[in-house]
Amino acid sequence: MKILIVIVNHNGKNLLEKNLPYILKTEGVNYDICVVDNNSTDDSVSFLEKEYPQIKVMQSKENLGYGRAHNLALEKYPDYDYYVFMNNDIRVTPSWLVKMLKVFDIKEKIGAVGPKILLSKNKDGRAVINSAGMDINNHHMAYDRYEGEYDQEKYSVVEKVDGICGAVMLVSKEVLEKVKGFHPKMFLYYEDVDLSLRIRDAGYDIYYCGNSVVYHDHMASTKNLGSFKRNWMNMKNRYVSIKDRVGFFMAMKETLWYLFSWGVWKLVHSKSITLKEYLDAK
């Protein structure tokens, strides 16, 4: 069994320095690592070539974003059985990968598996959940399950979910060949939701593996993006996803619904209820 861990990097030399040593301590499986560099200017590539000659390095002449950079690795290295897509701001534990791989043995038609993602910084001395898989509602809105909750044993389960967070995704080659990888028109945000939905459209299940644990320096790789730009990219990519999967009219309907709901929340509820709580109530 051949596994390729693909890490997308853009000016994240400090994150690679911090997190690659943990990935190289992964136990129980044979794997290769590929870093796709999105036209960094911070000596990321020279650092990798000097310190980690065993790692495959791909250089893009432009910043392709998240999904398209991963697609670049899929095109270059098509002969692996499984692919891990991950951010450069993830710190793993030794058994993270082997535990996710075991999930593929429990049932047929499993297309993708995600780990328990904890925030790298504790709160009150306790670990806090960043994502335990995703819930995706009828409006194609996705939310990280149990986000902000203190980690507990009850979250260390294996169960089917609507989707998994793009910070770490384990996907089989069989599935990727059917869904053609990440959406080529998406730069950042929502591409993990879109991939999860298209995997399910293809007839495969998605699982959360709560006994596989990784730690996330949340938004460390996108800290320079403002909230407006993040929200805009998320809304635009959600529209593209719905249009391509369901059709133009449904995409327009859902986009108008979101804009109307956001406007009402902003005017009436912004100080008393979060946007997520308001949309969930709708």
Backbone as CSV, one residue per row, in Angstrom:
resi,resn,N_x,N_y,N_z,CA_x,CA_y,CA_z,C_x,C_y,C_z
1,MET,0.848,-1.198,0.000,0.000,0.000,0.000,0.884,1.249,0.000
2,LYS,0.629,2.131,-0.947,1.427,3.347,-1.102,0.596,4.564,-0.731
3,ILE,1.152,5.421,0.121,0.432,6.605,0.604,1.279,7.841,0.333
4,LEU,0.638,8.873,-0.181,1.320,10.145,-0.398,0.677,11.221,0.467
5,ILE,1.483,11.825,1.321,1.036,12.954,2.134,1.373,14.223,1.374
6,VAL,0.357,14.995,1.020,0.556,16.214,0.234,0.305,17.424,1.125
7,ILE,1.281,18.306,1.207,1.191,19.513,2.021,1.315,20.719,1.102
8,VAL,0.360,21.630,1.193,0.419,22.861,0.409,1.073,23.949,1.251
9,ASN,1.993,24.682,0.628,2.743,25.708,1.367,2.823,26.997,0.556
10,HIS,2.600,28.105,1.249,2.842,29.427,0.664,3.440,30.315,1.747
11,ASN,4.716,30.601,1.629,5.428,31.425,2.610,5.246,30.905,4.030
12,GLY,5.329,29.586,4.162,5.132,28.979,5.476,6.345,28.221,5.969
13,LYS,7.528,28.747,5.688,8.754,28.074,6.123,8.731,27.817,7.631
14,ASN,8.269,28.793,8.399,8.237,28.624,9.860,7.313,27.481,10.273
15,LEU,6.229,27.290,9.541,5.301,26.207,9.855,5.877,24.853,9.445
16,LEU,6.576,24.816,8.324,7.229,23.577,7.897,8.306,23.175,8.901
17,GLU,9.087,24.145,9.349,10.121,23.867,10.353,9.507,23.272,11.618
18,LYS,8.352,23.787,11.985,7.693,23.361,13.218,7.048,21.988,13.102
19,ASN,6.399,21.714,11.967,5.507,20.556,11.887,6.044,19.353,11.124
20,LEU,6.983,19.537,10.199,7.510,18.393,9.458,8.169,17.348,10.359
21,PRO,8.908,17.739,11.400,9.504,16.706,12.260,8.471,15.754,12.855
22,TYR,7.281,16.241,13.149,6.229,15.372,13.687,5.700,14.423,12.620
23,ILE,5.521,14.932,11.411,5.023,14.074,10.331,6.008,12.941,10.053
24,LEU,7.295,13.244,10.134,8.321,12.238,9.872,8.413,11.189,10.981
25,LYS,7.706,11.403,12.081,7.636,10.404,13.150,6.373,9.548,13.049
26,THR,5.656,9.663,11.944,4.452,8.855,11.725,4.797,7.371,11.774
27,GLU,3.996,6.610,12.508,4.275,5.187,12.736,3.297,4.287,12.003
28,GLY,3.774,3.081,11.681,2.887,2.006,11.263,2.533,1.923,9.799
29,VAL,2.964,2.864,8.974,2.616,2.849,7.552,3.813,3.326,6.727
30,ASN,3.806,2.924,5.468,4.801,3.422,4.523,4.208,4.595,3.756
31,TYR,4.941,5.672,3.685,4.402,6.879,3.068,5.526,7.701,2.454
32,ASP,5.159,8.532,1.515,6.029,9.575,0.990,5.387,10.916,1.292
33,ILE,6.191,11.963,1.271,5.692,13.319,1.510,5.983,14.169,0.282
34,CYS,4.999,14.940,-0.112,5.164,15.899,-1.202,4.703,17.270,-0.710
35,VAL,5.567,18.263,-0.854,5.191,19.644,-0.542,5.013,20.384,-1.865
36,VAL,3.816,20.919,-2.062,3.559,21.756,-3.231,3.708,23.200,-2.791
37,ASP,4.707,23.872,-3.323,4.979,25.245,-2.912,4.325,26.226,-3.874
38,ASN,3.486,27.082,-3.318,2.718,28.056,-4.098,3.484,29.369,-4.260
39,ASN,4.617,29.279,-4.964,5.380,30.483,-5.326,5.799,31.284,-4.085
40,SER,6.369,30.592,-3.107,6.814,31.256,-1.882,8.012,32.165,-2.147
41,THR,8.132,33.176,-1.303,9.272,34.100,-1.378,10.078,34.097,-0.087
42,ASP,9.858,33.099,0.761,10.502,33.080,2.086,11.530,31.964,2.235
43,ASP,12.072,31.475,1.125,13.100,30.427,1.150,12.564,29.075,1.602
44,SER,11.249,28.865,1.484,10.680,27.564,1.847,11.311,26.434,1.035
45,VAL,11.458,26.655,-0.266,11.952,25.592,-1.148,13.401,25.253,-0.843
46,SER,14.235,26.260,-0.695,15.648,25.999,-0.395,15.794,25.316,0.966
47,PHE,14.949,25.684,1.916,14.954,25.020,3.229,14.624,23.541,3.075
48,LEU,13.591,23.227,2.317,13.193,21.827,2.125,14.285,21.040,1.411
49,GLU,14.831,21.616,0.364,15.859,20.910,-0.406,17.105,20.636,0.435
50,LYS,17.430,21.543,1.348,18.610,21.371,2.187,18.357,20.440,3.364
51,GLU,17.245,20.644,4.054,16.997,19.916,5.302,16.248,18.601,5.103
52,TYR,15.457,18.498,4.045,14.630,17.309,3.840,14.720,16.831,2.388
53,PRO,15.886,16.342,1.978,16.034,15.904,0.581,15.145,14.716,0.215
54,GLN,14.637,13.987,1.219,13.761,12.843,0.948,12.343,13.262,0.572
55,ILE,12.009,14.521,0.790,10.661,15.008,0.488,10.582,15.459,-0.960
56,LYS,9.497,15.073,-1.608,9.253,15.529,-2.978,8.787,16.987,-2.915
57,VAL,9.390,17.843,-3.702,9.028,19.261,-3.717,8.581,19.653,-5.115
58,MET,7.391,20.218,-5.195,6.872,20.729,-6.456,6.735,22.246,-6.333
59,GLN,7.234,22.966,-7.318,7.171,24.419,-7.297,6.192,24.929,-8.348
60,SER,5.246,25.718,-7.901,4.322,26.374,-8.824,4.806,27.802,-9.077
61,LYS,4.654,28.270,-10.297,5.062,29.624,-10.641,4.036,30.664,-10.199
62,GLU,2.898,30.184,-9.689,1.874,31.086,-9.165,1.247,30.458,-7.937
63,ASN,0.561,31.277,-7.158,-0.152,30.772,-5.991,-1.467,30.164,-6.458
64,LEU,-1.547,28.845,-6.444,-2.720,28.131,-6.950,-3.819,27.990,-5.915
65,GLY,-3.554,28.395,-4.674,-4.526,28.150,-3.628,-4.407,26.728,-3.114
66,TYR,-5.426,26.284,-2.410,-5.377,24.991,-1.723,-5.669,23.816,-2.652
67,GLY,-6.863,23.768,-3.207,-7.293,22.614,-3.989,-6.495,22.403,-5.256
68,ARG,-6.259,23.462,-6.000,-5.528,23.334,-7.259,-4.092,22.883,-7.027
69,ALA,-3.487,23.313,-5.929,-2.130,22.857,-5.606,-2.126,21.364,-5.309
70,HIS,-3.124,20.890,-4.576,-3.227,19.448,-4.338,-3.443,18.694,-5.646
71,ASN,-4.248,19.249,-6.531,-4.466,18.603,-7.830,-3.164,18.470,-8.611
72,LEU,-2.276,19.441,-8.443,-0.983,19.394,-9.120,-0.207,18.150,-8.695
73,ALA,-0.243,17.842,-7.413,0.443,16.646,-6.907,-0.232,15.379,-7.417
74,LEU,-1.554,15.384,-7.503,-2.274,14.213,-8.025,-1.879,13.927,-9.470
75,GLU,-1.728,14.973,-10.254,-1.338,14.804,-11.658,0.095,14.279,-11.777
76,LYS,0.975,14.773,-10.915,2.388,14.393,-10.970,2.621,12.990,-10.426
77,TYR,1.883,12.629,-9.387,2.087,11.345,-8.717,0.768,10.574,-8.632
78,PRO,0.357,9.943,-9.733,-0.960,9.294,-9.778,-0.989,7.851,-9.286
79,ASP,0.137,7.316,-8.837,0.216,5.875,-8.603,0.179,5.474,-7.135
80,TYR,-0.352,6.326,-6.290,-0.495,5.968,-4.876,-1.899,5.435,-4.620
81,ASP,-2.029,4.615,-3.572,-3.330,4.029,-3.222,-4.194,4.984,-2.409
82,TYR,-3.544,5.811,-1.586,-4.250,6.786,-0.763,-3.468,8.093,-0.775
83,TYR,-4.216,9.188,-0.592,-3.607,10.509,-0.540,-4.092,11.227,0.720
84,VAL,-3.172,11.844,1.422,-3.517,12.721,2.542,-3.329,14.156,2.069
85,PHE,-4.379,14.950,2.177,-4.293,16.375,1.864,-4.268,17.127,3.187
86,MET,-3.285,18.014,3.349,-3.217,18.689,4.638,-2.572,20.067,4.536
87,ASN,-2.866,20.884,5.538,-2.263,22.202,5.669,-0.840,22.083,6.208
88,ASN,-0.095,23.163,6.071,1.247,23.188,6.656,1.236,23.570,8.130
89,ASP,0.056,23.890,8.667,-0.044,24.297,10.073,-0.612,23.197,10.968
90,ILE,-0.364,21.940,10.577,-0.862,20.776,11.305,0.294,20.027,11.966
91,ARG,0.127,19.726,13.260,1.074,18.872,13.986,0.386,17.546,14.268
92,VAL,1.006,16.458,13.861,0.372,15.147,13.992,0.919,14.388,15.182
93,THR,0.203,13.331,15.557,0.658,12.387,16.573,1.139,11.114,15.864
94,PRO,1.958,10.289,16.504,2.587,9.169,15.795,1.627,8.210,15.086
95,SER,0.464,7.929,15.673,-0.443,6.921,15.103,-1.599,7.525,14.305
96,TRP,-1.518,8.817,13.993,-2.634,9.504,13.340,-3.060,8.845,12.036
97,LEU,-2.091,8.436,11.233,-2.410,7.947,9.890,-2.859,6.494,9.895
98,VAL,-2.185,5.652,10.642,-2.559,4.241,10.656,-3.966,4.049,11.208
99,LYS,-4.366,4.892,12.160,-5.715,4.770,12.711,-6.773,5.170,11.692
100,MET,-6.489,6.180,10.889,-7.441,6.554,9.841,-7.521,5.481,8.757
101,LEU,-6.384,4.895,8.417,-6.378,3.860,7.378,-7.211,2.651,7.784
102,LYS,-7.207,2.334,9.076,-7.969,1.183,9.552,-9.471,1.367,9.343
103,VAL,-9.925,2.610,9.271,-11.350,2.867,9.073,-11.804,2.343,7.715
104,PHE,-10.922,2.388,6.738,-11.278,1.894,5.413,-11.583,0.402,5.404
105,ASP,-11.185,-0.305,6.452,-11.422,-1.744,6.519,-12.767,-2.097,7.153
106,ILE,-13.455,-1.117,7.747,-14.647,-1.471,8.522,-15.878,-1.686,7.640
107,LYS,-15.932,-0.965,6.520,-17.074,-1.089,5.618,-16.628,-0.828,4.191
108,GLU,-17.471,-1.259,3.260,-17.214,-0.933,1.865,-17.723,0.476,1.557
109,LYS,-17.265,1.005,0.438,-17.728,2.304,-0.072,-17.405,3.461,0.872
110,ILE,-16.264,3.385,1.549,-15.756,4.532,2.295,-14.814,5.291,1.379
111,GLY,-15.081,6.561,1.190,-14.288,7.349,0.266,-13.244,8.218,0.917
112,ALA,-13.525,8.683,2.138,-12.607,9.612,2.795,-12.767,9.514,4.307
113,VAL,-11.682,9.828,5.010,-11.674,9.786,6.474,-10.932,11.023,6.983
114,GLY,-11.435,11.593,8.062,-10.775,12.725,8.697,-10.530,12.452,10.170
115,PRO,-9.496,13.055,10.760,-9.174,12.832,12.170,-9.898,13.809,13.091
116,LYS,-9.699,13.632,14.371,-10.085,14.652,15.343,-9.037,15.760,15.291
117,ILE,-9.469,16.980,15.007,-8.559,18.111,14.910,-8.733,18.977,16.151
118,LEU,-7.688,19.068,16.942,-7.700,19.890,18.145,-6.926,21.174,17.892
119,LEU,-7.334,22.233,18.557,-6.558,23.465,18.486,-5.213,23.250,19.165
120,SER,-4.170,23.837,18.605,-2.832,23.630,19.164,-2.668,24.290,20.534
121,LYS,-3.495,25.293,20.811,-3.425,25.971,22.099,-4.569,25.508,22.996
122,ASN,-4.227,25.060,24.198,-5.243,24.638,25.154,-5.993,25.837,25.724
123,LYS,-7.138,25.578,26.289,-7.922,26.591,26.986,-8.156,26.106,28.413
124,ASP,-7.746,26.906,29.362,-7.863,26.513,30.772,-7.183,25.170,31.019
125,GLY,-6.098,24.914,30.299,-5.354,23.681,30.485,-5.980,22.459,29.838
126,ARG,-7.022,22.659,29.032,-7.714,21.533,28.413,-7.702,21.678,26.897
127,ALA,-7.666,20.525,26.216,-7.670,20.509,24.760,-9.048,20.912,24.238
128,VAL,-9.054,21.664,23.146,-10.298,22.185,22.553,-10.417,21.688,21.115
129,ILE,-11.621,21.277,20.753,-11.866,20.748,19.407,-11.949,21.870,18.381
130,ASN,-11.246,21.700,17.294,-11.372,22.556,16.117,-12.379,21.959,15.147
131,SER,-12.257,20.651,14.880,-13.207,19.982,13.988,-13.236,18.497,14.299
132,ALA,-14.454,17.950,14.342,-14.660,16.507,14.473,-15.528,16.048,13.310
133,GLY,-15.068,16.385,12.102,-15.914,16.199,10.932,-16.834,17.388,10.769
134,MET,-17.633,17.380,9.723,-18.523,18.505,9.438,-19.976,18.061,9.307
135,ASP,-20.859,18.923,9.771,-22.287,18.829,9.459,-22.565,19.746,8.277
136,ILE,-23.302,19.255,7.290,-23.674,20.051,6.119,-25.186,20.029,6.005
137,ASN,-25.820,21.210,6.081,-27.280,21.253,6.110,-27.885,21.319,4.707
138,ASN,-29.204,21.450,4.650,-29.911,21.444,3.368,-29.617,22.666,2.515
139,HIS,-29.036,23.692,3.117,-28.644,24.884,2.368,-27.173,24.827,1.932
140,HIS,-26.574,23.638,2.079,-25.176,23.434,1.679,-24.217,24.269,2.540
141,MET,-24.652,24.615,3.729,-23.799,25.308,4.689,-23.116,24.256,5.565
142,ALA,-21.811,24.408,5.770,-21.038,23.420,6.521,-20.518,24.013,7.827
143,TYR,-20.544,23.192,8.873,-20.065,23.617,10.184,-19.208,22.510,10.788
144,ASP,-18.098,22.899,11.386,-17.257,21.933,12.084,-17.975,21.438,13.326
145,ARG,-18.112,20.140,13.449,-18.815,19.553,14.588,-18.025,19.782,15.875
146,TYR,-18.749,20.154,16.925,-18.210,20.309,18.282,-17.102,21.353,18.371
147,GLU,-17.045,22.261,17.407,-16.016,23.299,17.427,-16.122,24.115,18.712
148,GLY,-14.997,24.285,19.400,-14.961,25.052,20.640,-15.264,24.252,21.883
149,GLU,-15.667,22.982,21.727,-15.953,22.133,22.890,-14.640,21.584,23.465
150,TYR,-14.623,21.388,24.760,-13.491,20.692,25.361,-13.484,19.243,24.882
151,ASP,-12.298,18.737,24.566,-12.192,17.352,24.111,-12.542,16.395,25.248
152,GLN,-13.329,15.364,24.904,-13.717,14.345,25.861,-13.674,12.985,25.188
153,GLU,-13.710,11.932,26.004,-13.641,10.576,25.481,-14.791,10.277,24.523
154,LYS,-15.951,10.901,24.740,-17.100,10.628,23.874,-16.881,11.097,22.441
155,TYR,-15.882,11.932,22.223,-15.579,12.374,20.870,-14.534,11.482,20.193
156,SER,-14.038,10.471,20.898,-13.035,9.556,20.335,-13.718,8.342,19.723
157,VAL,-14.622,8.597,18.818,-15.415,7.541,18.186,-15.146,7.548,16.680
158,VAL,-15.590,6.484,16.032,-15.551,6.402,14.573,-16.987,6.385,14.082
159,GLU,-17.349,7.372,13.257,-18.730,7.457,12.804,-18.829,8.183,11.470
160,LYS,-19.925,7.898,10.782,-20.160,8.526,9.485,-20.568,9.980,9.673
161,VAL,-20.040,10.858,8.810,-20.329,12.290,8.905,-20.654,12.824,7.518
162,ASP,-21.138,14.067,7.484,-21.469,14.696,6.203,-20.228,15.089,5.416
163,GLY,-19.181,15.484,6.121,-17.965,15.925,5.447,-16.824,16.001,6.435
164,ILE,-15.626,16.288,5.924,-14.457,16.424,6.786,-13.696,17.692,6.412
165,CYS,-13.019,18.230,7.405,-12.282,19.483,7.255,-11.046,19.290,6.376
166,GLY,-10.801,20.262,5.496,-9.682,20.168,4.579,-8.322,20.302,5.222
167,ALA,-8.246,20.629,6.511,-6.949,20.715,7.180,-6.219,19.381,7.123
168,VAL,-6.985,18.275,7.210,-6.444,16.917,7.034,-7.546,16.046,6.444
169,MET,-7.288,15.490,5.271,-8.250,14.598,4.620,-7.488,13.397,4.055
170,LEU,-7.948,12.191,4.367,-7.405,10.971,3.780,-8.417,10.449,2.767
171,VAL,-8.004,10.344,1.499,-8.926,9.982,0.420,-8.296,8.871,-0.415
172,SER,-9.113,7.920,-0.833,-8.601,6.816,-1.636,-8.430,7.229,-3.092
173,LYS,-7.499,6.586,-3.770,-7.259,6.848,-5.187,-8.514,6.554,-6.008
174,GLU,-9.204,5.473,-5.657,-10.413,5.088,-6.379,-11.422,6.226,-6.428
175,VAL,-11.620,6.859,-5.305,-12.574,7.957,-5.221,-12.083,9.174,-5.995
176,LEU,-10.812,9.505,-5.828,-10.260,10.682,-6.494,-10.335,10.560,-8.008
177,GLU,-10.182,9.353,-8.520,-10.308,9.155,-9.963,-11.730,9.407,-10.434
178,LYS,-12.709,9.122,-9.573,-14.110,9.319,-9.955,-14.546,10.774,-9.837
179,VAL,-14.065,11.465,-8.818,-14.519,12.850,-8.610,-13.563,13.875,-9.213
180,LYS,-12.416,13.406,-9.741,-11.447,14.279,-10.428,-10.796,15.301,-9.497
181,GLY,-10.589,14.918,-8.256,-9.861,15.780,-7.341,-10.659,16.992,-6.889
182,PHE,-9.940,18.021,-6.448,-10.582,19.244,-5.982,-11.112,20.063,-7.155
183,HIS,-12.087,20.902,-6.857,-12.687,21.739,-7.900,-11.634,22.706,-8.436
184,PRO,-11.423,22.744,-9.744,-10.338,23.565,-10.300,-10.599,25.065,-10.287
185,LYS,-11.844,25.494,-9.983,-12.164,26.918,-9.996,-12.129,27.552,-8.613
186,MET,-11.777,26.780,-7.605,-11.780,27.296,-6.237,-10.366,27.560,-5.777
187,PHE,-10.129,28.763,-5.257,-8.801,29.148,-4.782,-8.630,28.771,-3.314
188,LEU,-9.474,29.306,-2.459,-9.465,28.984,-1.033,-10.891,28.982,-0.510
189,TYR,-11.132,28.132,0.467,-12.391,28.036,1.212,-13.480,27.302,0.427
190,TYR,-14.171,26.450,1.161,-15.291,25.632,0.716,-14.871,24.455,-0.164
191,GLU,-13.610,24.395,-0.590,-13.211,23.300,-1.458,-13.292,21.953,-0.763
192,ASP,-13.092,21.928,0.573,-13.242,20.673,1.304,-14.706,20.251,1.390
193,VAL,-15.597,21.227,1.546,-17.030,20.925,1.559,-17.462,20.389,0.193
194,ASP,-17.044,21.069,-0.853,-17.393,20.637,-2.210,-16.881,19.231,-2.493
195,LEU,-15.633,18.941,-2.112,-15.095,17.601,-2.338,-15.877,16.567,-1.541
196,SER,-16.204,16.884,-0.299,-16.994,15.960,0.519,-18.343,15.667,-0.129
197,LEU,-18.996,16.694,-0.624,-20.310,16.506,-1.245,-20.211,15.683,-2.526
198,ARG,-19.181,15.932,-3.318,-19.036,15.172,-4.562,-18.645,13.719,-4.289
199,ILE,-17.908,13.463,-3.221,-17.619,12.086,-2.822,-18.911,11.372,-2.459
200,ARG,-19.775,12.049,-1.723,-21.060,11.447,-1.369,-21.953,11.287,-2.595
201,ASP,-21.916,12.259,-3.506,-22.689,12.137,-4.747,-22.274,10.898,-5.537
202,ALA,-20.995,10.530,-5.433,-20.478,9.372,-6.163,-20.823,8.047,-5.485
203,GLY,-21.534,8.112,-4.343,-21.989,6.903,-3.670,-21.093,6.395,-2.562
204,TYR,-20.178,7.221,-2.087,-19.259,6.814,-1.030,-19.609,7.514,0.287
205,ASP,-19.224,6.866,1.384,-19.422,7.442,2.709,-18.150,8.147,3.173
206,ILE,-18.337,9.080,4.112,-17.233,9.813,4.717,-17.269,9.572,6.217
207,TYR,-16.108,9.304,6.789,-16.052,8.956,8.203,-15.127,9.884,8.977
208,TYR,-15.507,10.087,10.226,-14.687,10.786,11.219,-14.040,9.739,12.108
209,CYS,-12.730,9.847,12.301,-11.984,8.905,13.136,-11.484,9.651,14.373
210,GLY,-12.222,9.540,15.458,-11.925,10.326,16.647,-10.740,9.846,17.458
211,ASN,-10.214,8.642,17.150,-9.012,8.199,17.869,-7.735,8.533,17.114
212,SER,-7.876,9.198,15.978,-6.726,9.782,15.285,-6.710,11.267,15.617
213,VAL,-5.595,11.739,16.183,-5.553,13.094,16.722,-4.448,13.908,16.061
214,VAL,-4.817,15.119,15.614,-3.830,16.083,15.119,-4.128,17.425,15.777
215,TYR,-3.156,18.337,15.688,-3.290,19.657,16.298,-3.132,20.733,15.228
216,HIS,-3.961,21.761,15.320,-4.055,22.763,14.264,-3.746,24.153,14.816
217,ASP,-2.751,24.805,14.214,-2.550,26.237,14.484,-3.574,26.983,13.630
218,HIS,-4.783,27.049,14.122,-5.920,27.465,13.305,-5.688,28.815,12.634
219,MET,-5.800,28.833,11.300,-5.684,30.015,10.442,-4.265,30.564,10.377
220,ALA,-3.284,29.796,10.842,-1.903,30.267,10.761,-1.440,30.419,9.324
221,SER,-1.978,29.575,8.424,-1.549,29.628,7.027,-2.308,30.680,6.228
222,THR,-3.384,31.253,6.801,-4.173,32.269,6.078,-4.387,33.512,6.930
223,LYS,-3.475,33.773,7.849,-3.677,34.856,8.813,-3.698,36.234,8.163
224,ASN,-3.125,36.350,6.963,-3.074,37.657,6.303,-4.352,38.002,5.540
225,LEU,-5.272,37.055,5.453,-6.545,37.320,4.789,-7.530,37.945,5.784
226,GLY,-8.200,38.984,5.380,-9.211,39.594,6.233,-10.496,38.792,6.232
227,SER,-11.368,39.056,7.212,-12.616,38.303,7.329,-13.522,38.526,6.124
228,PHE,-13.527,39.753,5.579,-14.374,40.011,4.407,-13.953,39.140,3.230
229,LYS,-12.645,39.056,2.976,-12.163,38.266,1.850,-12.442,36.787,2.058
230,ARG,-12.274,36.307,3.287,-12.562,34.900,3.567,-14.032,34.597,3.336
231,ASN,-14.915,35.487,3.830,-16.351,35.264,3.655,-16.749,35.342,2.187
232,TRP,-16.145,36.277,1.458,-16.456,36.416,0.038,-16.052,35.163,-0.737
233,MET,-14.847,34.661,-0.483,-14.392,33.469,-1.189,-15.243,32.259,-0.829
234,ASN,-15.631,32.145,0.425,-16.472,31.047,0.856,-17.831,31.095,0.162
235,MET,-18.447,32.278,0.091,-19.755,32.425,-0.558,-19.662,32.155,-2.055
236,LYS,-18.625,32.687,-2.689,-18.459,32.482,-4.131,-18.262,31.007,-4.461
237,ASN,-17.420,30.333,-3.695,-17.162,28.921,-3.969,-18.362,28.044,-3.643
238,ARG,-19.140,28.439,-2.638,-20.378,27.712,-2.352,-21.322,27.824,-3.538
239,TYR,-21.414,29.004,-4.136,-22.249,29.190,-5.321,-21.773,28.291,-6.466
240,VAL,-20.471,28.269,-6.714,-19.907,27.446,-7.790,-20.204,25.970,-7.541
241,SER,-20.043,25.538,-6.304,-20.288,24.132,-5.962,-21.739,23.745,-6.209
242,ILE,-22.662,24.579,-5.719,-24.086,24.258,-5.902,-24.450,24.277,-7.380
243,LYS,-23.950,25.258,-8.120,-24.265,25.360,-9.552,-23.801,24.119,-10.307
244,ASP,-22.596,23.677,-10.038,-22.054,22.535,-10.765,-22.689,21.219,-10.340
245,ARG,-23.118,21.126,-9.087,-23.696,19.876,-8.604,-25.204,19.805,-8.798
246,VAL,-25.895,20.919,-8.588,-27.361,20.910,-8.553,-27.982,21.745,-9.665
247,GLY,-27.315,22.817,-10.070,-27.850,23.639,-11.142,-27.836,25.121,-10.816
248,PHE,-27.937,25.938,-11.869,-27.835,27.390,-11.744,-28.923,27.982,-10.864
249,PHE,-30.171,27.574,-11.068,-31.282,28.186,-10.336,-31.200,27.897,-8.835
250,MET,-30.793,26.675,-8.489,-30.637,26.363,-7.066,-29.484,27.166,-6.472
251,ALA,-28.411,27.352,-7.234,-27.278,28.134,-6.750,-27.679,29.584,-6.500
252,MET,-28.458,30.157,-7.413,-28.925,31.526,-7.234,-29.863,31.629,-6.039
253,LYS,-30.755,30.673,-5.911,-31.708,30.677,-4.804,-30.985,30.625,-3.464
254,GLU,-30.003,29.720,-3.345,-29.293,29.566,-2.081,-28.405,30.764,-1.777
255,THR,-27.858,31.382,-2.805,-27.023,32.567,-2.592,-27.869,33.747,-2.133
256,LEU,-29.018,33.940,-2.765,-29.920,35.018,-2.357,-30.445,34.780,-0.947
257,TRP,-30.750,33.513,-0.635,-31.188,33.175,0.727,-30.126,33.553,1.741
258,TYR,-28.882,33.225,1.430,-27.799,33.517,2.365,-27.626,35.019,2.549
259,LEU,-27.622,35.764,1.444,-27.430,37.212,1.532,-28.558,37.872,2.316
260,PHE,-29.792,37.426,2.076,-30.941,37.965,2.818,-30.833,37.632,4.308
261,SER,-30.482,36.370,4.597,-30.364,35.944,5.988,-29.254,36.695,6.697
262,TRP,-28.133,36.883,6.003,-27.021,37.620,6.588,-27.427,39.059,6.876
263,GLY,-28.160,39.694,5.947,-28.587,41.073,6.136,-29.514,41.221,7.326
264,VAL,-30.471,40.289,7.460,-31.396,40.340,8.596,-30.642,40.141,9.904
265,TRP,-29.753,39.151,9.923,-28.968,38.903,11.139,-28.143,40.128,11.509
266,LYS,-27.534,40.764,10.519,-26.684,41.915,10.778,-27.485,43.067,11.374
267,LEU,-28.695,43.252,10.887,-29.527,44.352,11.355,-30.163,44.089,12.716
268,VAL,-30.534,42.844,12.965,-31.388,42.556,14.119,-30.691,41.758,15.216
269,HIS,-29.909,40.745,14.801,-29.466,39.763,15.786,-27.973,39.770,16.077
270,SER,-27.201,40.591,15.427,-25.749,40.441,15.482,-25.186,40.515,16.899
271,LYS,-25.847,41.204,17.800,-25.317,41.333,19.156,-25.859,40.285,20.115
272,SER,-26.904,39.570,19.704,-27.526,38.633,20.623,-27.420,37.183,20.175
273,ILE,-27.096,36.932,18.905,-27.063,35.576,18.376,-26.043,35.532,17.248
274,THR,-25.319,34.424,17.141,-24.336,34.306,16.069,-25.040,34.025,14.747
275,LEU,-24.339,34.293,13.651,-24.907,34.007,12.333,-25.209,32.523,12.187
276,LYS,-24.341,31.659,12.682,-24.579,30.220,12.600,-25.854,29.850,13.328
277,GLU,-26.051,30.378,14.540,-27.263,30.061,15.300,-28.508,30.546,14.559
278,TYR,-28.401,31.737,13.948,-29.540,32.270,13.224,-29.868,31.435,11.996
279,LEU,-28.850,31.070,11.221,-29.089,30.257,10.019,-29.597,28.877,10.368
280,ASP,-29.095,28.297,11.462,-29.586,27.000,11.887,-31.068,27.048,12.232
281,ALA,-31.494,28.168,12.819,-32.910,28.324,13.182,-33.804,28.448,11.962
282,LYS,-33.203,28.871,10.841,-33.967,28.999,9.603,-34.093,27.664,8.897
